[in-house]
Amino acid sequence: MDELDPRRGISWQTVRFMIGEVQYGGRVTDDYDKRLLNTYAKQWFGEGMFAEKFEFAKGYKIPKCRTLADFR
């Protein structure tokens, strides 16, 4: 992400695939659980996640940091 070309933007389809099928999805064995995981990925991972009022769940927001050091 640090080397992302801002003119091209983020390929959200790729991000969702990496999360839903590769990183976590590869460990999910139940078809319904995999469908649920991919549904969450489609709902949460997109441009909308950067909106001020975005929350994964009530009270669970993304920290507003520009660097890893800021996050830590």
PDB file of N, CA, C, O and CB in Angstrom:
ATOM      1  N   MET A   1       0.814  -1.197   0.000  1.00  0.00           N
ATOM      2  CA  MET A   1       0.000   0.000   0.000  1.00  0.00           C
ATOM      3  C   MET A   1       0.859   1.262   0.000  1.00  0.00           C
ATOM      4  O   MET A   1       0.464   2.282  -0.565  1.00  0.00           O
ATOM      5  CB  MET A   1      -0.927  -0.003   1.198  1.00  0.00           C
ATOM      6  N   ASP A   2       2.046   1.195   0.639  1.00  0.00           N
ATOM      7  CA  ASP A   2       2.910   2.369   0.672  1.00  0.00           C
ATOM      8  C   ASP A   2       3.395   2.766  -0.724  1.00  0.00           C
ATOM      9  O   ASP A   2       3.705   3.932  -0.966  1.00  0.00           O
ATOM     10  CB  ASP A   2       4.100   2.108   1.576  1.00  0.00           C
ATOM     11  N   GLU A   3       3.459   1.807  -1.631  1.00  0.00           N
ATOM     12  CA  GLU A   3       3.957   2.072  -2.982  1.00  0.00           C
ATOM     13  C   GLU A   3       2.830   2.210  -4.003  1.00  0.00           C
ATOM     14  O   GLU A   3       3.079   2.151  -5.207  1.00  0.00           O
ATOM     15  CB  GLU A   3       4.898   0.965  -3.411  1.00  0.00           C
ATOM     16  N   LEU A   4       1.606   2.392  -3.541  1.00  0.00           N
ATOM     17  CA  LEU A   4       0.451   2.513  -4.407  1.00  0.00           C
ATOM     18  C   LEU A   4       0.540   3.764  -5.274  1.00  0.00           C
ATOM     19  O   LEU A   4       0.891   4.837  -4.785  1.00  0.00           O
ATOM     20  CB  LEU A   4      -0.824   2.533  -3.582  1.00  0.00           C
ATOM     21  N   ASP A   5       0.224   3.627  -6.551  1.00  0.00           N
ATOM     22  CA  ASP A   5       0.159   4.778  -7.461  1.00  0.00           C
ATOM     23  C   ASP A   5      -1.211   5.434  -7.255  1.00  0.00           C
ATOM     24  O   ASP A   5      -2.227   4.851  -7.633  1.00  0.00           O
ATOM     25  CB  ASP A   5       0.376   4.341  -8.983  1.00  0.00           C
ATOM     26  N   PRO A   6      -1.261   6.632  -6.664  1.00  0.00           N
ATOM     27  CA  PRO A   6      -2.554   7.260  -6.350  1.00  0.00           C
ATOM     28  C   PRO A   6      -3.405   7.528  -7.593  1.00  0.00           C
ATOM     29  O   PRO A   6      -4.629   7.613  -7.493  1.00  0.00           O
ATOM     30  CB  PRO A   6      -2.325   8.565  -5.608  1.00  0.00           C
ATOM     31  N   ARG A   7      -2.782   7.661  -8.746  1.00  0.00           N
ATOM     32  CA  ARG A   7      -3.556   7.901  -9.968  1.00  0.00           C
ATOM     33  C   ARG A   7      -4.362   6.675 -10.364  1.00  0.00           C
ATOM     34  O   ARG A   7      -5.432   6.800 -10.959  1.00  0.00           O
ATOM     35  CB  ARG A   7      -2.631   8.306 -11.114  1.00  0.00           C
ATOM     36  N   ARG A   8      -3.860   5.500 -10.041  1.00  0.00           N
ATOM     37  CA  ARG A   8      -4.566   4.260 -10.390  1.00  0.00           C
ATOM     38  C   ARG A   8      -5.574   3.872  -9.327  1.00  0.00           C
ATOM     39  O   ARG A   8      -6.538   3.165  -9.623  1.00  0.00           O
ATOM     40  CB  ARG A   8      -3.575   3.124 -10.593  1.00  0.00           C
ATOM     41  N   GLY A   9      -5.375   4.316  -8.105  1.00  0.00           N
ATOM     42  CA  GLY A   9      -6.298   3.998  -7.024  1.00  0.00           C
ATOM     43  C   GLY A   9      -6.118   2.573  -6.531  1.00  0.00           C
ATOM     44  O   GLY A   9      -5.194   1.866  -6.932  1.00  0.00           O
ATOM     45  N   ILE A  10      -7.011   2.177  -5.663  1.00  0.00           N
ATOM     46  CA  ILE A  10      -6.973   0.848  -5.053  1.00  0.00           C
ATOM     47  C   ILE A  10      -7.895  -0.077  -5.834  1.00  0.00           C
ATOM     48  O   ILE A  10      -9.028   0.291  -6.145  1.00  0.00           O
ATOM     49  CB  ILE A  10      -7.386   0.902  -3.550  1.00  0.00           C
ATOM     50  N   SER A  11      -7.425  -1.252  -6.147  1.00  0.00           N
ATOM     51  CA  SER A  11      -8.271  -2.268  -6.784  1.00  0.00           C
ATOM     52  C   SER A  11      -9.017  -2.990  -5.668  1.00  0.00           C
ATOM     53  O   SER A  11      -8.518  -3.964  -5.104  1.00  0.00           O
ATOM     54  CB  SER A  11      -7.420  -3.281  -7.663  1.00  0.00           C
ATOM     55  N   TRP A  12     -10.212  -2.506  -5.357  1.00  0.00           N
ATOM     56  CA  TRP A  12     -10.973  -3.084  -4.255  1.00  0.00           C
ATOM     57  C   TRP A  12     -11.369  -4.524  -4.537  1.00  0.00           C
ATOM     58  O   TRP A  12     -11.482  -5.331  -3.614  1.00  0.00           O
ATOM     59  CB  TRP A  12     -12.211  -2.254  -3.982  1.00  0.00           C
ATOM     60  N   GLN A  13     -11.577  -4.845  -5.788  1.00  0.00           N
ATOM     61  CA  GLN A  13     -11.888  -6.228  -6.149  1.00  0.00           C
ATOM     62  C   GLN A  13     -10.731  -7.146  -5.749  1.00  0.00           C
ATOM     63  O   GLN A  13     -10.949  -8.250  -5.249  1.00  0.00           O
ATOM     64  CB  GLN A  13     -12.175  -6.346  -7.669  1.00  0.00           C
ATOM     65  N   THR A  14      -9.494  -6.678  -5.976  1.00  0.00           N
ATOM     66  CA  THR A  14      -8.320  -7.456  -5.599  1.00  0.00           C
ATOM     67  C   THR A  14      -8.205  -7.567  -4.085  1.00  0.00           C
ATOM     68  O   THR A  14      -7.912  -8.642  -3.561  1.00  0.00           O
ATOM     69  CB  THR A  14      -7.054  -6.829  -6.180  1.00  0.00           C
ATOM     70  N   VAL A  15      -8.431  -6.469  -3.385  1.00  0.00           N
ATOM     71  CA  VAL A  15      -8.360  -6.484  -1.919  1.00  0.00           C
ATOM     72  C   VAL A  15      -9.377  -7.475  -1.358  1.00  0.00           C
ATOM     73  O   VAL A  15      -9.050  -8.284  -0.489  1.00  0.00           O
ATOM     74  CB  VAL A  15      -8.612  -5.065  -1.340  1.00  0.00           C
ATOM     75  N   ARG A  16     -10.608  -7.407  -1.858  1.00  0.00           N
ATOM     76  CA  ARG A  16     -11.653  -8.312  -1.369  1.00  0.00           C
ATOM     77  C   ARG A  16     -11.324  -9.768  -1.683  1.00  0.00           C
ATOM     78  O   ARG A  16     -11.583 -10.652  -0.867  1.00  0.00           O
ATOM     79  CB  ARG A  16     -13.006  -7.941  -1.981  1.00  0.00           C
ATOM     80  N   PHE A  17     -10.756 -10.022  -2.857  1.00  0.00           N
ATOM     81  CA  PHE A  17     -10.358 -11.386  -3.208  1.00  0.00           C
ATOM     82  C   PHE A  17      -9.262 -11.885  -2.279  1.00  0.00           C
ATOM     83  O   PHE A  17      -9.312 -13.023  -1.812  1.00  0.00           O
ATOM     84  CB  PHE A  17      -9.884 -11.450  -4.665  1.00  0.00           C
ATOM     85  N   MET A  18      -8.273 -11.041  -2.010  1.00  0.00           N
ATOM     86  CA  MET A  18      -7.168 -11.441  -1.136  1.00  0.00           C
ATOM     87  C   MET A  18      -7.668 -11.744   0.275  1.00  0.00           C
ATOM     88  O   MET A  18      -7.187 -12.679   0.915  1.00  0.00           O
ATOM     89  CB  MET A  18      -6.096 -10.342  -1.091  1.00  0.00           C
ATOM     90  N   ILE A  19      -8.615 -10.971   0.755  1.00  0.00           N
ATOM     91  CA  ILE A  19      -9.154 -11.201   2.101  1.00  0.00           C
ATOM     92  C   ILE A  19     -10.113 -12.387   2.116  1.00  0.00           C
ATOM     93  O   ILE A  19      -9.978 -13.288   2.944  1.00  0.00           O
ATOM     94  CB  ILE A  19      -9.871  -9.942   2.614  1.00  0.00           C
ATOM     95  N   GLY A  20     -11.069 -12.388   1.208  1.00  0.00           N
ATOM     96  CA  GLY A  20     -12.137 -13.375   1.236  1.00  0.00           C
ATOM     97  C   GLY A  20     -11.776 -14.747   0.695  1.00  0.00           C
ATOM     98  O   GLY A  20     -12.382 -15.744   1.088  1.00  0.00           O
ATOM     99  N   GLU A  21     -10.803 -14.814  -0.195  1.00  0.00           N
ATOM    100  CA  GLU A  21     -10.463 -16.093  -0.807  1.00  0.00           C
ATOM    101  C   GLU A  21      -9.072 -16.602  -0.429  1.00  0.00           C
ATOM    102  O   GLU A  21      -8.853 -17.811  -0.352  1.00  0.00           O
ATOM    103  CB  GLU A  21     -10.558 -15.974  -2.295  1.00  0.00           C
ATOM    104  N   VAL A  22      -8.141 -15.691  -0.197  1.00  0.00           N
ATOM    105  CA  VAL A  22      -6.759 -16.119   0.028  1.00  0.00           C
ATOM    106  C   VAL A  22      -6.393 -16.086   1.515  1.00  0.00           C
ATOM    107  O   VAL A  22      -6.126 -17.131   2.109  1.00  0.00           O
ATOM    108  CB  VAL A  22      -5.797 -15.229  -0.766  1.00  0.00           C
ATOM    109  N   GLN A  23      -6.379 -14.899   2.116  1.00  0.00           N
ATOM    110  CA  GLN A  23      -5.892 -14.750   3.484  1.00  0.00           C
ATOM    111  C   GLN A  23      -6.731 -15.529   4.490  1.00  0.00           C
ATOM    112  O   GLN A  23      -6.202 -16.332   5.258  1.00  0.00           O
ATOM    113  CB  GLN A  23      -5.870 -13.290   3.865  1.00  0.00           C
ATOM    114  N   TYR A  24      -8.037 -15.291   4.483  1.00  0.00           N
ATOM    115  CA  TYR A  24      -8.918 -15.949   5.443  1.00  0.00           C
ATOM    116  C   TYR A  24      -9.737 -17.048   4.781  1.00  0.00           C
ATOM    117  O   TYR A  24      -9.955 -18.108   5.369  1.00  0.00           O
ATOM    118  CB  TYR A  24      -9.844 -14.930   6.095  1.00  0.00           C
ATOM    119  N   GLY A  25     -10.185 -16.797   3.572  1.00  0.00           N
ATOM    120  CA  GLY A  25     -11.055 -17.743   2.879  1.00  0.00           C
ATOM    121  C   GLY A  25     -10.439 -19.113   2.689  1.00  0.00           C
ATOM    122  O   GLY A  25     -11.157 -20.111   2.639  1.00  0.00           O
ATOM    123  N   GLY A  26      -9.122 -19.178   2.581  1.00  0.00           N
ATOM    124  CA  GLY A  26      -8.461 -20.462   2.425  1.00  0.00           C
ATOM    125  C   GLY A  26      -8.590 -21.347   3.647  1.00  0.00           C
ATOM    126  O   GLY A  26      -8.361 -22.554   3.569  1.00  0.00           O
ATOM    127  N   ARG A  27      -8.953 -20.764   4.766  1.00  0.00           N
ATOM    128  CA  ARG A  27      -9.106 -21.516   6.011  1.00  0.00           C
ATOM    129  C   ARG A  27     -10.568 -21.855   6.316  1.00  0.00           C
ATOM    130  O   ARG A  27     -10.856 -22.632   7.227  1.00  0.00           O
ATOM    131  CB  ARG A  27      -8.515 -20.725   7.164  1.00  0.00           C
ATOM    132  N   VAL A  28     -11.470 -21.277   5.561  1.00  0.00           N
ATOM    133  CA  VAL A  28     -12.899 -21.506   5.782  1.00  0.00           C
ATOM    134  C   VAL A  28     -13.329 -22.733   4.982  1.00  0.00           C
ATOM    135  O   VAL A  28     -13.152 -22.779   3.765  1.00  0.00           O
ATOM    136  CB  VAL A  28     -13.742 -20.253   5.375  1.00  0.00           C
ATOM    137  N   THR A  29     -13.887 -23.714   5.661  1.00  0.00           N
ATOM    138  CA  THR A  29     -14.257 -24.959   4.984  1.00  0.00           C
ATOM    139  C   THR A  29     -15.749 -25.065   4.695  1.00  0.00           C
ATOM    140  O   THR A  29     -16.150 -25.840   3.826  1.00  0.00           O
ATOM    141  CB  THR A  29     -13.828 -26.136   5.816  1.00  0.00           C
ATOM    142  N   ASP A  30     -16.565 -24.317   5.391  1.00  0.00           N
ATOM    143  CA  ASP A  30     -18.003 -24.359   5.188  1.00  0.00           C
ATOM    144  C   ASP A  30     -18.408 -23.355   4.107  1.00  0.00           C
ATOM    145  O   ASP A  30     -18.019 -22.189   4.170  1.00  0.00           O
ATOM    146  CB  ASP A  30     -18.747 -24.068   6.510  1.00  0.00           C
ATOM    147  N   ASP A  31     -19.183 -23.796   3.120  1.00  0.00           N
ATOM    148  CA  ASP A  31     -19.574 -22.927   2.009  1.00  0.00           C
ATOM    149  C   ASP A  31     -20.375 -21.711   2.467  1.00  0.00           C
ATOM    150  O   ASP A  31     -20.207 -20.617   1.928  1.00  0.00           O
ATOM    151  CB  ASP A  31     -20.381 -23.714   1.001  1.00  0.00           C
ATOM    152  N   TYR A  32     -21.245 -21.898   3.458  1.00  0.00           N
ATOM    153  CA  TYR A  32     -22.033 -20.772   3.955  1.00  0.00           C
ATOM    154  C   TYR A  32     -21.154 -19.760   4.695  1.00  0.00           C
ATOM    155  O   TYR A  32     -21.374 -18.553   4.586  1.00  0.00           O
ATOM    156  CB  TYR A  32     -23.148 -21.274   4.879  1.00  0.00           C
ATOM    157  N   ASP A  33     -20.172 -20.240   5.436  1.00  0.00           N
ATOM    158  CA  ASP A  33     -19.244 -19.333   6.121  1.00  0.00           C
ATOM    159  C   ASP A  33     -18.417 -18.546   5.104  1.00  0.00           C
ATOM    160  O   ASP A  33     -18.161 -17.358   5.300  1.00  0.00           O
ATOM    161  CB  ASP A  33     -18.312 -20.123   7.071  1.00  0.00           C
ATOM    162  N   LYS A  34     -18.003 -19.197   4.030  1.00  0.00           N
ATOM    163  CA  LYS A  34     -17.234 -18.509   2.990  1.00  0.00           C
ATOM    164  C   LYS A  34     -18.093 -17.439   2.311  1.00  0.00           C
ATOM    165  O   LYS A  34     -17.616 -16.346   2.009  1.00  0.00           O
ATOM    166  CB  LYS A  34     -16.709 -19.522   1.942  1.00  0.00           C
ATOM    167  N   ARG A  35     -19.367 -17.771   2.076  1.00  0.00           N
ATOM    168  CA  ARG A  35     -20.281 -16.772   1.504  1.00  0.00           C
ATOM    169  C   ARG A  35     -20.426 -15.579   2.429  1.00  0.00           C
ATOM    170  O   ARG A  35     -20.431 -14.434   1.977  1.00  0.00           O
ATOM    171  CB  ARG A  35     -21.658 -17.390   1.230  1.00  0.00           C
ATOM    172  N   LEU A  36     -20.545 -15.843   3.721  1.00  0.00           N
ATOM    173  CA  LEU A  36     -20.673 -14.772   4.705  1.00  0.00           C
ATOM    174  C   LEU A  36     -19.403 -13.918   4.741  1.00  0.00           C
ATOM    175  O   LEU A  36     -19.486 -12.690   4.765  1.00  0.00           O
ATOM    176  CB  LEU A  36     -20.964 -15.355   6.100  1.00  0.00           C
ATOM    177  N   LEU A  37     -18.249 -14.549   4.745  1.00  0.00           N
ATOM    178  CA  LEU A  37     -16.976 -13.824   4.741  1.00  0.00           C
ATOM    179  C   LEU A  37     -16.869 -12.925   3.518  1.00  0.00           C
ATOM    180  O   LEU A  37     -16.471 -11.766   3.637  1.00  0.00           O
ATOM    181  CB  LEU A  37     -15.797 -14.805   4.779  1.00  0.00           C
ATOM    182  N   ASN A  38     -17.216 -13.437   2.353  1.00  0.00           N
ATOM    183  CA  ASN A  38     -17.148 -12.631   1.121  1.00  0.00           C
ATOM    184  C   ASN A  38     -18.186 -11.517   1.125  1.00  0.00           C
ATOM    185  O   ASN A  38     -17.949 -10.449   0.561  1.00  0.00           O
ATOM    186  CB  ASN A  38     -17.350 -13.521  -0.113  1.00  0.00           C
ATOM    187  N   THR A  39     -19.335 -11.755   1.757  1.00  0.00           N
ATOM    188  CA  THR A  39     -20.347 -10.701   1.876  1.00  0.00           C
ATOM    189  C   THR A  39     -19.825  -9.567   2.752  1.00  0.00           C
ATOM    190  O   THR A  39     -19.981  -8.394   2.414  1.00  0.00           O
ATOM    191  CB  THR A  39     -21.663 -11.268   2.459  1.00  0.00           C
ATOM    192  N   TYR A  40     -19.203  -9.918   3.880  1.00  0.00           N
ATOM    193  CA  TYR A  40     -18.597  -8.883   4.724  1.00  0.00           C
ATOM    194  C   TYR A  40     -17.509  -8.133   3.969  1.00  0.00           C
ATOM    195  O   TYR A  40     -17.427  -6.908   4.066  1.00  0.00           O
ATOM    196  CB  TYR A  40     -18.017  -9.503   6.003  1.00  0.00           C
ATOM    197  N   ALA A  41     -16.685  -8.833   3.231  1.00  0.00           N
ATOM    198  CA  ALA A  41     -15.612  -8.182   2.475  1.00  0.00           C
ATOM    199  C   ALA A  41     -16.193  -7.189   1.469  1.00  0.00           C
ATOM    200  O   ALA A  41     -15.674  -6.083   1.319  1.00  0.00           O
ATOM    201  CB  ALA A  41     -14.744  -9.235   1.750  1.00  0.00           C
ATOM    202  N   LYS A  42     -17.264  -7.579   0.781  1.00  0.00           N
ATOM    203  CA  LYS A  42     -17.898  -6.670  -0.189  1.00  0.00           C
ATOM    204  C   LYS A  42     -18.502  -5.458   0.508  1.00  0.00           C
ATOM    205  O   LYS A  42     -18.460  -4.348  -0.022  1.00  0.00           O
ATOM    206  CB  LYS A  42     -18.986  -7.407  -0.988  1.00  0.00           C
ATOM    207  N   GLN A  43     -19.061  -5.671   1.693  1.00  0.00           N
ATOM    208  CA  GLN A  43     -19.717  -4.589   2.423  1.00  0.00           C
ATOM    209  C   GLN A  43     -18.712  -3.617   3.043  1.00  0.00           C
ATOM    210  O   GLN A  43     -18.939  -2.407   3.046  1.00  0.00           O
ATOM    211  CB  GLN A  43     -20.611  -5.164   3.508  1.00  0.00           C
ATOM    212  N   TRP A  44     -17.622  -4.133   3.558  1.00  0.00           N
ATOM    213  CA  TRP A  44     -16.686  -3.320   4.327  1.00  0.00           C
ATOM    214  C   TRP A  44     -15.526  -2.744   3.533  1.00  0.00           C
ATOM    215  O   TRP A  44     -15.102  -1.622   3.807  1.00  0.00           O
ATOM    216  CB  TRP A  44     -16.147  -4.122   5.429  1.00  0.00           C
ATOM    217  N   PHE A  45     -15.007  -3.467   2.570  1.00  0.00           N
ATOM    218  CA  PHE A  45     -13.762  -3.057   1.912  1.00  0.00           C
ATOM    219  C   PHE A  45     -14.036  -2.381   0.584  1.00  0.00           C
ATOM    220  O   PHE A  45     -14.252  -3.033  -0.438  1.00  0.00           O
ATOM    221  CB  PHE A  45     -12.848  -4.259   1.700  1.00  0.00           C
ATOM    222  N   GLY A  46     -14.023  -1.044   0.623  1.00  0.00           N
ATOM    223  CA  GLY A  46     -14.266  -0.189  -0.529  1.00  0.00           C
ATOM    224  C   GLY A  46     -13.999   1.250  -0.125  1.00  0.00           C
ATOM    225  O   GLY A  46     -13.574   1.517   0.999  1.00  0.00           O
ATOM    226  N   GLU A  47     -14.244   2.165  -1.032  1.00  0.00           N
ATOM    227  CA  GLU A  47     -13.996   3.587  -0.756  1.00  0.00           C
ATOM    228  C   GLU A  47     -14.774   4.081   0.461  1.00  0.00           C
ATOM    229  O   GLU A  47     -14.321   4.984   1.165  1.00  0.00           O
ATOM    230  CB  GLU A  47     -14.363   4.428  -1.975  1.00  0.00           C
ATOM    231  N   GLY A  48     -15.941   3.493   0.709  1.00  0.00           N
ATOM    232  CA  GLY A  48     -16.773   3.918   1.831  1.00  0.00           C
ATOM    233  C   GLY A  48     -16.129   3.723   3.185  1.00  0.00           C
ATOM    234  O   GLY A  48     -16.532   4.361   4.158  1.00  0.00           O
ATOM    235  N   MET A  49     -15.127   2.847   3.266  1.00  0.00           N
ATOM    236  CA  MET A  49     -14.491   2.607   4.566  1.00  0.00           C
ATOM    237  C   MET A  49     -13.679   3.803   5.045  1.00  0.00           C
ATOM    238  O   MET A  49     -13.268   3.850   6.205  1.00  0.00           O
ATOM    239  CB  MET A  49     -13.596   1.386   4.490  1.00  0.00           C
ATOM    240  N   PHE A  50     -13.445   4.766   4.163  1.00  0.00           N
ATOM    241  CA  PHE A  50     -12.697   5.965   4.546  1.00  0.00           C
ATOM    242  C   PHE A  50     -13.614   7.127   4.953  1.00  0.00           C
ATOM    243  O   PHE A  50     -13.139   8.203   5.315  1.00  0.00           O
ATOM    244  CB  PHE A  50     -11.802   6.402   3.397  1.00  0.00           C
ATOM    245  N   ALA A  51     -14.914   6.897   4.891  1.00  0.00           N
ATOM    246  CA  ALA A  51     -15.864   7.926   5.311  1.00  0.00           C
ATOM    247  C   ALA A  51     -15.750   8.142   6.817  1.00  0.00           C
ATOM    248  O   ALA A  51     -15.441   7.211   7.561  1.00  0.00           O
ATOM    249  CB  ALA A  51     -17.317   7.532   4.922  1.00  0.00           C
ATOM    250  N   GLU A  52     -15.995   9.343   7.253  1.00  0.00           N
ATOM    251  CA  GLU A  52     -15.867   9.709   8.666  1.00  0.00           C
ATOM    252  C   GLU A  52     -16.747   8.848   9.569  1.00  0.00           C
ATOM    253  O   GLU A  52     -16.332   8.479  10.668  1.00  0.00           O
ATOM    254  CB  GLU A  52     -16.221  11.174   8.857  1.00  0.00           C
ATOM    255  N   LYS A  53     -17.950   8.529   9.117  1.00  0.00           N
ATOM    256  CA  LYS A  53     -18.872   7.788   9.981  1.00  0.00           C
ATOM    257  C   LYS A  53     -18.831   6.273   9.780  1.00  0.00           C
ATOM    258  O   LYS A  53     -19.670   5.563  10.336  1.00  0.00           O
ATOM    259  CB  LYS A  53     -20.266   8.274   9.749  1.00  0.00           C
ATOM    260  N   PHE A  54     -17.882   5.763   9.002  1.00  0.00           N
ATOM    261  CA  PHE A  54     -17.789   4.322   8.780  1.00  0.00           C
ATOM    262  C   PHE A  54     -17.397   3.593  10.062  1.00  0.00           C
ATOM    263  O   PHE A  54     -16.497   4.019  10.785  1.00  0.00           O
ATOM    264  CB  PHE A  54     -16.777   4.019   7.672  1.00  0.00           C
ATOM    265  N   GLU A  55     -18.087   2.491  10.328  1.00  0.00           N
ATOM    266  CA  GLU A  55     -17.764   1.610  11.452  1.00  0.00           C
ATOM    267  C   GLU A  55     -17.962   0.170  10.984  1.00  0.00           C
ATOM    268  O   GLU A  55     -18.931  -0.133  10.287  1.00  0.00           O
ATOM    269  CB  GLU A  55     -18.657   1.931  12.717  1.00  0.00           C
ATOM    270  N   PHE A  56     -17.049  -0.712  11.368  1.00  0.00           N
ATOM    271  CA  PHE A  56     -17.246  -2.131  11.093  1.00  0.00           C
ATOM    272  C   PHE A  56     -18.434  -2.637  11.908  1.00  0.00           C
ATOM    273  O   PHE A  56     -19.252  -3.419  11.424  1.00  0.00           O
ATOM    274  CB  PHE A  56     -15.960  -2.948  11.421  1.00  0.00           C
ATOM    275  N   ALA A  57     -18.509  -2.181  13.135  1.00  0.00           N
ATOM    276  CA  ALA A  57     -19.606  -2.455  14.052  1.00  0.00           C
ATOM    277  C   ALA A  57     -19.697  -1.245  14.973  1.00  0.00           C
ATOM    278  O   ALA A  57     -18.788  -0.415  14.991  1.00  0.00           O
ATOM    279  CB  ALA A  57     -19.387  -3.804  14.862  1.00  0.00           C
ATOM    280  N   LYS A  58     -20.755  -1.137  15.720  1.00  0.00           N
ATOM    281  CA  LYS A  58     -20.942   0.031  16.587  1.00  0.00           C
ATOM    282  C   LYS A  58     -19.727   0.212  17.511  1.00  0.00           C
ATOM    283  O   LYS A  58     -19.379  -0.676  18.288  1.00  0.00           O
ATOM    284  CB  LYS A  58     -22.241  -0.119  17.427  1.00  0.00           C
ATOM    285  N   GLY A  59     -19.097   1.385  17.401  1.00  0.00           N
ATOM    286  CA  GLY A  59     -17.938   1.707  18.232  1.00  0.00           C
ATOM    287  C   GLY A  59     -16.614   1.141  17.744  1.00  0.00           C
ATOM    288  O   GLY A  59     -15.595   1.302  18.415  1.00  0.00           O
ATOM    289  N   TYR A  60     -16.607   0.480  16.585  1.00  0.00           N
ATOM    290  CA  TYR A  60     -15.381  -0.133  16.073  1.00  0.00           C
ATOM    291  C   TYR A  60     -14.997   0.549  14.766  1.00  0.00           C
ATOM    292  O   TYR A  60     -15.359   0.103  13.677  1.00  0.00           O
ATOM    293  CB  TYR A  60     -15.562  -1.668  15.864  1.00  0.00           C
ATOM    294  N   LYS A  61     -14.248   1.651  14.909  1.00  0.00           N
ATOM    295  CA  LYS A  61     -13.842   2.460  13.762  1.00  0.00           C
ATOM    296  C   LYS A  61     -12.405   2.157  13.367  1.00  0.00           C
ATOM    297  O   LYS A  61     -11.651   1.546  14.124  1.00  0.00           O
ATOM    298  CB  LYS A  61     -14.000   3.949  14.073  1.00  0.00           C
ATOM    299  N   ILE A  62     -12.047   2.589  12.185  1.00  0.00           N
ATOM    300  CA  ILE A  62     -10.673   2.470  11.712  1.00  0.00           C
ATOM    301  C   ILE A  62      -9.882   3.642  12.294  1.00  0.00           C
ATOM    302  O   ILE A  62     -10.310   4.789  12.161  1.00  0.00           O
ATOM    303  CB  ILE A  62     -10.603   2.454  10.135  1.00  0.00           C
ATOM    304  N   PRO A  63      -8.743   3.385  12.935  1.00  0.00           N
ATOM    305  CA  PRO A  63      -7.932   4.486  13.467  1.00  0.00           C
ATOM    306  C   PRO A  63      -7.484   5.419  12.345  1.00  0.00           C
ATOM    307  O   PRO A  63      -7.146   4.961  11.253  1.00  0.00           O
ATOM    308  CB  PRO A  63      -6.703   3.937  14.223  1.00  0.00           C
ATOM    309  N   LYS A  64      -7.479   6.704  12.604  1.00  0.00           N
ATOM    310  CA  LYS A  64      -7.067   7.702  11.608  1.00  0.00           C
ATOM    311  C   LYS A  64      -5.571   7.961  11.744  1.00  0.00           C
ATOM    312  O   LYS A  64      -5.149   8.835  12.501  1.00  0.00           O
ATOM    313  CB  LYS A  64      -7.871   9.030  11.777  1.00  0.00           C
ATOM    314  N   CYS A  65      -4.776   7.193  11.005  1.00  0.00           N
ATOM    315  CA  CYS A  65      -3.317   7.308  11.055  1.00  0.00           C
ATOM    316  C   CYS A  65      -2.786   7.358   9.631  1.00  0.00           C
ATOM    317  O   CYS A  65      -3.378   6.784   8.718  1.00  0.00           O
ATOM    318  CB  CYS A  65      -2.679   6.120  11.845  1.00  0.00           C
ATOM    319  N   ARG A  66      -1.660   8.052   9.447  1.00  0.00           N
ATOM    320  CA  ARG A  66      -1.058   8.131   8.130  1.00  0.00           C
ATOM    321  C   ARG A  66       0.134   7.194   7.986  1.00  0.00           C
ATOM    322  O   ARG A  66       0.520   6.852   6.869  1.00  0.00           O
ATOM    323  CB  ARG A  66      -0.634   9.545   7.844  1.00  0.00           C
ATOM    324  N   THR A  67       0.711   6.783   9.091  1.00  0.00           N
ATOM    325  CA  THR A  67       1.858   5.899   9.035  1.00  0.00           C
ATOM    326  C   THR A  67       1.688   4.781  10.056  1.00  0.00           C
ATOM    327  O   THR A  67       0.853   4.866  10.956  1.00  0.00           O
ATOM    328  CB  THR A  67       3.164   6.678   9.285  1.00  0.00           C
ATOM    329  N   LEU A  68       2.480   3.751   9.905  1.00  0.00           N
ATOM    330  CA  LEU A  68       2.455   2.654  10.863  1.00  0.00           C
ATOM    331  C   LEU A  68       2.912   3.131  12.237  1.00  0.00           C
ATOM    332  O   LEU A  68       2.398   2.689  13.264  1.00  0.00           O
ATOM    333  CB  LEU A  68       3.339   1.498  10.380  1.00  0.00           C
ATOM    334  N   ALA A  69       3.884   4.037  12.240  1.00  0.00           N
ATOM    335  CA  ALA A  69       4.379   4.588  13.513  1.00  0.00           C
ATOM    336  C   ALA A  69       3.258   5.339  14.252  1.00  0.00           C
ATOM    337  O   ALA A  69       3.148   5.235  15.473  1.00  0.00           O
ATOM    338  CB  ALA A  69       5.584   5.540  13.259  1.00  0.00           C
ATOM    339  N   ASP A  70       2.435   6.087  13.521  1.00  0.00           N
ATOM    340  CA  ASP A  70       1.307   6.785  14.137  1.00  0.00           C
ATOM    341  C   ASP A  70       0.331   5.797  14.754  1.00  0.00           C
ATOM    342  O   ASP A  70      -0.186   6.027  15.847  1.00  0.00           O
ATOM    343  CB  ASP A  70       0.587   7.659  13.106  1.00  0.00           C
ATOM    344  N   PHE A  71       0.082   4.704  14.060  1.00  0.00           N
ATOM    345  CA  PHE A  71      -0.832   3.680  14.561  1.00  0.00           C
ATOM    346  C   PHE A  71      -0.312   3.053  15.844  1.00  0.00           C
ATOM    347  O   PHE A  71      -1.064   2.844  16.796  1.00  0.00           O
ATOM    348  CB  PHE A  71      -1.050   2.601  13.507  1.00  0.00           C
ATOM    349  N   ARG A  72       0.981   2.756  15.860  1.00  0.00           N
ATOM    350  CA  ARG A  72       1.578   2.136  17.043  1.00  0.00           C
ATOM    351  C   ARG A  72       1.562   3.101  18.193  1.00  0.00           C
ATOM    352  O   ARG A  72       2.023   2.767  19.285  1.00  0.00           O
ATOM    353  CB  ARG A  72       3.006   1.673  16.762  1.00  0.00           C
TER     354      ARG A  72
END
